[in-house]
Amino acid sequence: MDLTMLMYLVPSLVMFGCGIFGFITHKNMISMLISLELMLNSTDINFAVFNRYLFPGQLDGMFFTLFAIAIAAAETAVAIAIIINVYRIAKNVDINQITKLKF
């Protein structure tokens, strides 16, 4: 494995680890969404890095990365809309309090 490849993969691994830690430990929906986006961004970095070093003449990994960024943007917009509606009803975005929304 090339040293320059490791210079991209190690920060990506740290980002993914921080995302998992944040997703598991935080109880706020916004914090969980940010952690999820951190994990998605680290996988986008991996797509680009592996494409660059395994198939330097092709752009498959770059297209996957752009597609994943577009999907993540749409997912974030929908998630924020859901969080805003939950906040309007429950006046709280804590995961433990969401069970109060059941009828």
Secondary structure by P-SEA (a helix, b strand, c coil): ccaaaaaaaaaaaaaaaaaaaaaaccccaaaaaaaaaaaaaaaaaaaaaaaaccccccaaaaaaaaaaaaaaaaaaaaaaaaaaaaaaacccccccccccccc
